[in-house]
Amino acid sequence: MIARTFLLGATAALLTAAPLAAQRQPARPDGATPAEPDEPAAGEAQPRGRADKGGDADIARATAVEDAQPKHASVTVGGKAINYTATPGTLTIRNDEGEPVASMFYVAYVADRAKGAAERPITFAYNGGPGSSSMWLHMGSIGPIHVETPTAAGQPNAPFPIGPNPGTILDHSDVIFLDAIGTGLSRPIGKAKGPEFWGVDQDIDAFARGIMRYLTINNRWNSPKFLFGESYGTLRSAGLVHALQERGVQMNGVVLLSSILNYGVRQPGFDQIFVTYLPSYAATAWYHNKLQNRPAALEPFLTEVREWARGPYMTALQKGSDITPEERSRIAQQMSAYTGLSVQYLLQSDLRVDLSRFRKELLRDQSKTVGRLDSRFTGFDVDNAGEGPEYDATDTSISGAYITAQNAYLFGTLGYKTKLSYRPNFYSQIGGNKWDQKHRAPGGRGSGGQMALADTALDLSAAMRQNPNLKVLSLNGYYDMATPFFGAEFDLKHMQIDPSLRKNLTFKYYESGHMVYINPEVRQQFKQDIDAFIDMASRPGG
């Protein structure tokens, strides 16, 4: 996919869309109170059509006038037709002084309900990056429309199959897809600039304000409420659920898909990252038939690998230069049996195999590399003797389909009118080193409310302690090499929550990658797991 993240993916150019028709005046969202009026000029950085000081004419066209353009549709799920309203629109985010600072784009899917019927759950969904729009979740996972996803062999060229999604969760929850500021059709407005939103805490604050605004104008405050984040969106969710709770918005549940909650484990010089990746290396070697004594199934094989990784392997790494030659050789032999890499290569790597090296080395004898977002995918490099892959085979296989689907559906099927172009991401603006990764965690042992490299597992821990009915569902792909499942387990199992609260945390696993939903073989189970979670967490008392 297009560089979903400078932290979790490669850089790519922005999509340039053709000019679109003029933006319509604000419309009343279906079943909602009208948006608060603003003078159009209040939201314009400069007169329409002119670039701001940063040279971005697209931002200059953004406005503080809230917009909603509803359209009715239907989808069949489990043999039952569900009538719903699809509403693309914008939410005006204001600062503490009431000044408009951003326009957050969303697409809401709200199922029809009879007058007087019980409140339906509502799920706010987003991707991460940081710097990615929510196009991936929107067009691939839980909404009523999706682009049919490829096998690991890759995606054919256009036309792409875009149509109703029988795997949508709309039969159990309304779904609102939100784009981070600077991505999709979300833009800073007024005097605000993009960098004011490009950081862990800044981003959390913007999403909190956007969600609260949606709840207000659509009268959804008393609905069972859920957050659904993917990738960096999980780090956002873990911090956001606590931030919302601090503002009086009590959530029912949080769905974490392909998690990374703690940046700290990725700092150079720490061995935890090698332990974290080992089970994913083993799963990938298993899939590509690189194990001499290949087990019949992934589990309980991966449970065995987990135990060895956190036990003998971690102990050996912690010894550093004190490790004996005998132990070093013994560890390399067992590691070879689990990963499919040669003993000699592992010894030359000092038992520490960087992800890029693994992706290049595993299938080097076949002149192939394995994908990062999904290691089932393979690619070819011009230089088979190189250090790492030249590209991510997963990314290049699916990006075109998702970008096409988002634009064809939003501007074609829904007929959304705007002067802006849809941005899958904003990497060309932000670069890999401009996201403020510092975060002020809530008080507690080791945090003390100090600014530090983001670890929002601390926020999630605080939210679960303060709201003992809050439920958390962790969804993980075995072949995810961007946010490995063993890393998600490590973060979530180190929250130090009371044993009585551990029942509120559930893990699910799939034979897929970072975007679990792109594998048709697991999509039904993926939906069932989310549906069951929403039903359980929506009941009074959880």
C-alpha positions in Angstrom: 0.0 0.0 0.0 1.2 3.5 -0.4 3.7 4.0 2.3 1.1 3.7 5.1 3.6 5.1 7.5 7.1 6.5 7.7 7.4 4.5 10.8 5.8 1.4 9.4 6.3 1.7 5.6 8.1 3.3 2.7 7.7 6.8 1.3 5.5 7.4 -1.7 4.2 10.2 -3.8 0.8 11.8 -3.2 -2.2 11.0 -5.4 -3.2 13.8 -7.7 -6.9 13.8 -8.5 -8.6 15.7 -11.3 -10.4 19.0 -10.3 -13.8 18.3 -8.9 -17.0 20.3 -9.0 -17.6 23.1 -6.5 -18.4 22.1 -2.9 -22.0 22.0 -2.0 -23.4 24.1 0.8 -23.8 22.3 4.1 -26.6 19.7 4.2 -28.4 18.3 7.2 -27.0 14.8 8.0 -29.6 12.1 8.0 -31.3 12.2 11.4 -29.0 14.9 12.7 -29.2 18.4 13.9 -27.9 21.0 11.5 -24.2 21.9 11.7 -23.3 25.1 13.4 -23.1 28.0 10.9 -19.8 29.7 10.1 -18.9 32.5 7.8 -17.1 30.7 4.9 -14.2 33.1 5.1 -13.5 32.1 8.7 -12.1 28.7 7.6 -10.0 29.8 4.7 -6.3 30.2 5.2 -6.4 32.7 2.2 -8.8 33.6 -0.5 -10.0 30.6 -2.5 -7.7 29.3 -5.2 -4.5 30.8 -3.7 -1.8 28.8 -2.0 -1.0 29.4 1.7 2.5 30.3 2.8 3.6 26.7 2.5 2.5 26.7 -1.2 -0.4 24.3 -0.7 -3.4 25.6 -2.7 -5.4 22.5 -1.6 -5.4 23.6 2.0 -6.4 27.1 1.0 -9.6 25.7 -0.4 -10.6 24.0 2.8 -13.4 25.6 4.8 -14.8 25.7 8.3 -18.3 25.2 7.0 -19.4 21.7 8.0 -20.6 19.6 5.1 -22.7 16.4 4.8 -23.9 14.8 1.6 -26.0 11.7 2.5 -27.0 9.0 0.1 -29.2 5.9 0.8 -28.1 2.4 0.0 -28.5 -1.2 1.0 -26.2 -4.2 1.6 -27.0 -7.9 2.2 -25.3 -9.5 5.2 -26.1 -13.1 6.2 -29.0 -13.2 3.8 -30.6 -10.1 5.3 -30.9 -6.7 3.6 -29.6 -3.8 5.6 -30.8 -0.3 4.5 -28.4 2.4 5.5 -27.3 6.0 4.9 -23.8 6.7 3.7 -22.8 10.3 4.6 -19.4 11.7 3.5 -18.9 15.0 5.2 -16.7 17.2 7.4 -16.4 18.1 11.1 -15.0 21.4 12.2 -12.5 21.1 15.0 -12.1 24.1 17.2 -9.4 25.0 19.8 -10.1 25.9 23.4 -10.8 29.5 22.3 -13.5 28.3 19.9 -11.5 29.1 16.8 -11.8 26.7 13.8 -8.4 25.0 13.4 -9.2 21.9 11.2 -11.8 20.3 9.0 -11.9 16.5 9.6 -13.3 14.4 6.8 -15.5 11.3 7.6 -17.7 8.8 5.9 -20.5 7.6 8.1 -22.5 4.4 7.6 -25.7 4.4 9.7 -28.2 1.6 9.4 -31.9 2.5 9.4 -33.6 1.8 12.8 -37.3 2.0 13.7 -38.4 4.9 15.8 -38.0 4.1 19.5 -35.6 1.2 18.8 -32.6 0.8 21.1 -29.5 2.8 20.4 -27.2 1.1 17.9 -23.5 0.8 18.7 -21.2 3.2 16.8 -17.6 2.4 15.8 -15.1 5.1 14.9 -12.4 3.6 12.6 -9.1 4.9 11.2 -5.8 3.8 9.9 -2.5 5.1 11.2 0.9 5.8 9.7 1.3 8.2 11.2 0.3 10.0 8.1 -2.1 7.6 6.4 -5.7 8.2 5.5 -8.4 5.6 6.5 -8.7 4.4 2.9 -7.4 1.0 3.8 -9.9 0.1 6.5 -12.7 1.9 4.6 -12.2 0.1 1.3 -11.1 -3.3 2.7 -12.5 -4.3 6.0 -15.7 -3.5 8.0 -17.6 -1.0 5.8 -20.5 -2.0 3.5 -18.3 -1.5 0.4 -15.0 -3.0 -0.4 -12.5 -3.7 -3.2 -12.0 -7.5 -3.6 -8.6 -8.3 -2.2 -5.8 -10.3 -3.8 -4.2 -13.6 -3.0 -0.5 -13.5 -2.2 0.1 -13.9 -5.9 -0.8 -10.2 -6.4 -3.6 -8.0 -7.7 -4.6 -7.9 -11.4 -4.8 -4.6 -13.1 -7.9 -2.4 -13.5 -10.8 -2.7 -13.6 -10.8 -3.7 -9.9 -13.8 -5.5 -8.4 -15.5 -2.9 -6.2 -18.8 -3.8 -4.6 -20.9 -4.7 -1.6 -19.1 -6.2 1.4 -20.9 -9.1 3.0 -18.2 -9.0 5.7 -19.3 -5.5 6.9 -20.1 -5.1 10.6 -23.0 -2.8 9.8 -25.5 -5.5 11.0 -24.0 -5.0 14.5 -22.7 -1.4 14.5 -22.8 1.8 12.6 -19.3 2.7 11.3 -17.6 6.1 11.0 -14.3 6.3 9.1 -12.2 9.3 10.0 -9.2 10.8 8.2 -6.3 12.3 10.2 -5.6 16.0 9.5 -3.6 16.4 6.3 -4.8 13.0 4.9 -7.8 12.1 2.8 -9.9 15.3 2.7 -9.0 16.5 6.2 -7.2 19.8 6.3 -5.9 22.4 8.8 -7.9 25.6 8.4 -7.8 29.2 9.7 -4.4 30.1 11.2 -3.5 26.5 11.9 -0.8 24.6 10.0 -0.3 21.0 9.4 2.6 20.4 11.9 0.3 21.5 14.7 -1.5 18.2 14.3 1.5 16.0 13.4 2.4 14.4 16.8 1.2 11.8 19.1 -0.6 14.1 21.6 -1.7 16.6 19.0 -3.2 13.8 16.8 -5.0 12.3 19.8 -6.5 15.7 20.7 -7.7 16.3 17.2 -9.4 12.9 17.0 -11.0 13.4 20.5 -12.5 16.7 19.4 -13.6 15.3 16.1 -15.4 12.3 17.7 -17.1 14.5 20.3 -18.3 16.8 17.5 -19.8 13.9 15.6 -21.5 12.6 18.7 -23.0 16.1 19.3 -24.3 16.9 15.8 -25.7 13.4 15.3 -27.2 12.9 18.8 -25.1 9.8 19.5 -23.8 10.4 23.0 -25.8 7.6 24.5 -24.9 5.0 21.9 -22.5 2.1 22.8 -19.2 3.5 21.5 -16.1 1.8 20.1 -12.7 2.7 18.7 -11.2 0.7 15.8 -7.6 1.5 14.9 -5.1 -0.3 12.6 -1.3 -0.1 12.9 -0.3 3.4 14.3 -4.1 3.7 14.7 -3.7 1.3 17.6 -1.2 3.6 19.3 -3.7 6.4 18.7 -6.6 4.3 20.1 -4.8 3.4 23.3 -4.1 7.1 24.0 -7.4 8.3 22.6 -9.7 6.1 24.8 -8.1 7.6 27.9 -8.2 11.1 26.5 -11.9 10.7 25.7 -12.6 9.2 29.1 -10.9 12.2 30.7 -13.4 14.4 28.8 -16.4 12.4 29.9 -16.8 10.1 26.8 -16.9 6.6 28.2 -16.2 4.0 25.6 -17.5 0.4 25.5 -14.6 -1.1 23.7 -11.4 -0.8 21.7 -10.4 -2.9 18.7 -6.7 -3.0 18.0 -5.7 -4.4 14.6 -2.0 -5.0 14.1 -0.7 -3.2 17.1 2.3 -1.1 18.1 1.7 0.7 21.4 5.3 1.3 22.5 7.9 3.0 20.3 10.6 2.3 22.9 11.2 -1.4 21.9 12.4 -0.1 18.4 15.2 2.0 19.6 18.7 1.0 18.5 20.7 -0.9 21.1 17.8 -2.8 22.6 17.5 -6.6 22.1 13.7 -6.8 22.7 12.9 -6.1 19.0 14.8 -9.2 17.9 12.8 -11.3 20.4 9.6 -9.7 19.2 10.2 -10.6 15.6 11.3 -14.2 16.0 7.8 -15.8 16.1 6.9 -13.8 12.9 10.1 -15.1 11.2 9.1 -18.6 12.2 5.6 -18.2 10.8 7.0 -16.8 7.5 9.5 -19.7 7.2 6.7 -22.1 7.9 4.5 -20.6 5.2 7.3 -20.7 2.6 8.3 -24.2 3.4 11.8 -23.3 4.6 11.8 -25.5 7.8 13.5 -28.9 7.6 11.0 -30.4 10.1 8.0 -28.4 9.2 5.1 -28.8 11.7 1.7 -29.6 10.3 0.1 -26.4 11.7 1.2 -23.0 12.9 -0.1 -23.6 16.4 1.1 -25.0 18.7 4.4 -24.5 16.8 4.4 -20.7 17.4 3.6 -21.2 21.1 6.8 -23.2 21.3 8.7 -20.5 19.5 7.3 -17.8 21.8 8.5 -19.7 24.9 12.0 -20.2 23.4 12.2 -16.6 22.3 11.4 -15.1 25.7 13.4 -17.8 27.5 16.8 -19.1 26.1 17.0 -16.7 23.2 16.4 -13.5 25.3 18.8 -14.8 28.0 21.5 -15.4 25.5 21.1 -11.9 24.0 21.2 -10.3 27.4 24.6 -11.8 28.1 26.1 -9.7 25.3 29.8 -10.4 24.9 29.7 -12.7 28.0 28.0 -15.5 26.0 30.1 -18.5 25.6 31.0 -19.9 22.1 29.1 -23.1 23.0 25.9 -21.3 24.0 26.2 -19.1 20.9 26.4 -22.1 18.7 23.5 -23.8 20.5 21.3 -20.8 20.1 22.2 -20.4 16.4 21.3 -24.0 15.7 17.9 -23.7 17.4 17.2 -20.4 15.8 18.0 -21.9 12.4 15.5 -24.7 13.0 12.8 -22.0 13.8 13.6 -19.5 11.0 15.0 -21.4 8.1 18.2 -19.3 8.0 21.5 -21.0 8.0 23.5 -21.4 11.2 26.5 -19.6 9.6 24.3 -16.6 8.6 22.9 -16.4 12.1 26.4 -16.5 13.7 27.6 -13.8 11.3 24.6 -11.7 12.3 25.5 -12.1 16.0 22.2 -13.9 16.5 20.4 -10.6 15.7 18.7 -10.5 12.4 17.3 -7.2 11.2 13.8 -7.4 9.6 15.1 -6.1 6.2 17.9 -8.7 6.2 15.4 -11.5 7.0 13.1 -10.5 4.2 16.1 -10.6 1.8 17.8 -13.7 3.1 14.9 -16.2 3.6 14.2 -16.8 -0.1 17.6 -15.6 -1.5 18.1 -19.1 -3.0 15.0 -18.5 -5.1 15.9 -14.9 -6.0 12.9 -13.7 -4.1 12.2 -11.3 -1.2 9.2 -11.5 1.2 6.8 -8.7 2.0 6.9 -6.5 5.0 3.2 -5.8 5.5 2.4 -9.4 4.6 5.2 -11.9 4.3 3.1 -14.3 2.2 3.8 -11.9 -0.7 7.0 -12.2 -2.6 9.0 -9.9 -4.9 12.0 -9.8 -7.2 15.0 -7.5 -6.8 17.5 -6.5 -9.6 20.3 -7.3 -7.2 20.0 -10.7 -5.5 23.2 -10.1 -3.5 21.8 -7.0 -1.9 21.4 -6.2 1.9 17.6 -5.8 1.9 14.6 -5.7 -0.4 14.2 -2.9 -2.9 10.4 -2.6 -2.2 7.6 -4.2 -0.2 5.8 -6.7 -2.4 2.6 -6.3 -0.4 2.6 -2.5 -0.9 3.0 -2.7 -4.6 0.4 -5.4 -5.0 -2.5 -3.6 -3.4 -2.0 0.1 -3.5 -3.4 0.7 -6.9 -6.6 -1.2 -6.1 -7.3 0.7 -2.9 -6.5 4.1 -4.3 -8.7 3.4 -7.3 -11.5 2.1 -5.1 -11.5 5.1 -2.8 -11.7 7.6 -5.5 -14.2 5.7 -7.7 -16.5 5.1 -4.8 -16.3 8.5 -3.0 -16.5 10.7 -6.1 -18.3 8.4 -8.4 -20.8 6.1 -6.5 -21.4 8.6 -3.7 -21.0 11.6 -5.9 -19.2 13.6 -3.2 -18.6 17.2 -4.2 -15.5 19.1 -3.0 -12.7 21.3 -4.3 -10.1 19.1 -2.6 -8.2 16.1 -3.9 -8.1 12.9 -1.8 -4.7 12.3 -0.2 -3.9 8.7 0.7 -1.2 10.0 2.9 1.0 13.1 3.4 4.5 11.7 3.5 5.8 14.2 0.9 4.9 17.0 3.3 5.9 15.6 6.6 9.0 13.4 6.0 10.1 10.6 8.2 11.5 12.7 11.1 8.9 15.4 11.6 6.3 13.5 13.5 6.5 14.5 17.2 6.8 11.1 18.9 6.8 12.4 22.4 3.8 11.6 24.6 2.7 12.7 28.1 1.5 9.4 29.6 -0.9 9.4 32.6 0.6 9.1 36.0 1.8 5.8 37.3 5.0 3.9 37.9 7.7 4.7 35.4 5.7 7.6 33.8 4.9 10.3 36.3 3.2 12.3 33.6 6.5 13.1 32.0 7.0 13.6 28.2 8.8 10.6 26.7 8.8 8.5 23.6 5.3 7.3 23.1 4.0 4.2 25.0 0.3 4.5 25.0 -0.1 1.1 26.6 0.2 3.1 29.8 -2.9 5.1 28.7 -4.8 2.0 27.9 -3.9 0.5 31.2 -5.1 3.6 33.0 -8.4 3.6 31.0 -9.0 0.0 31.9 -8.3 0.5 35.6 -10.6 3.6 35.7 -13.4 2.0 33.7 -13.4 -1.7 34.7 -16.1 -2.4 32.0 -13.9 -1.3 29.1 -13.2 -4.2 26.8 -10.2 -4.6 24.4 -9.9 -6.9 21.4 -6.5 -7.4 19.9 -6.5 -8.8 16.3 -3.3 -10.1 14.8 -1.9 -11.5 11.6 0.7 -14.2 11.8 2.5 -12.9 8.7 2.5 -9.2 9.8 6.1 -8.1 9.7 5.4 -4.4 10.3 3.7 -4.9 13.7 4.5 -8.4 14.8 1.9 -10.3 16.9 4.5 -11.1 19.6 5.1 -7.4 20.0 1.4 -6.7 20.5 1.3 -9.5 23.1 4.3 -8.0 24.9 2.8 -4.5 25.0 -0.6 -5.6 26.2 0.6 -8.1 28.7 2.9 -5.5 30.3 0.1 -3.1 31.2 0.2 -4.2 34.8 -3.6 -4.3 35.2 -5.3 -6.2 38.0 -5.9 -9.9 37.4 -9.6 -9.2 37.7 -9.4 -7.0 34.6 -7.5 -9.4 32.4 -10.7 -11.0 31.3 -11.5 -7.8 29.5 -8.6 -8.3 27.1 -9.0 -10.8 24.2 -6.5 -11.9 21.5 -7.4 -13.3 18.1 -5.1 -14.5 15.4 -5.3 -15.1 11.6 -3.2 -16.6 8.9 -2.8 -13.2 7.2 -0.7 -10.1 7.4 -0.8 -6.6 8.6 -4.2 -6.0 6.9 -5.8 -9.2 8.0 -8.9 -8.5 5.9 -7.1 -8.9 2.5 -7.0 -12.6 2.9 -10.5 -13.9 1.8 -9.9 -17.2 3.6 -10.0 -15.5 7.1 -12.5 -12.7 6.4 -15.5 -14.5 7.8 -13.8 -15.4 11.1 -12.5 -11.8 11.2 -16.1 -10.5 11.0 -17.4 -13.0 13.5 -14.8 -12.1 16.1 -15.6 -8.4 15.8 -19.3 -8.9 15.8 -19.1 -11.0 19.0 -16.9 -8.5 20.7 -19.3 -5.6 19.9 -22.3 -7.5 21.0 -20.6 -8.5 24.3 -19.3 -5.0 25.1 -22.6 -3.3 24.2 -24.6 -5.2 26.8 -25.3 -3.3 30.0 -22.3 -3.9 32.3 -20.4 -5.6 29.5 
